[in-house]
Amino acid sequence: MSLARKFLLALSTNRWLRERATKTAFVRRSVSTFMPGERLEDAMAAAAAQQARGIGTILTKLGE
């Protein structure tokens, strides 16, 4: 496994980083297109907005 992969995997499981990074405006703006929220209602609202523009969506549940 590459060093970069190990580093990114370590970051992905870091509780301290998760609690802080997800609250920063930069991170929230960066991921909002791909992950509109943490609740089903957020995903459905984003899908409806995309559908209104003629863009299809696929929703998946991440097992985190």
Secondary structure by P-SEA (a helix, b strand, c coil): ccaaaaaaaaaaacaaaaacccccaaaaaacccccccccaaaaaaaaaaaaaacccbbbbbbcc
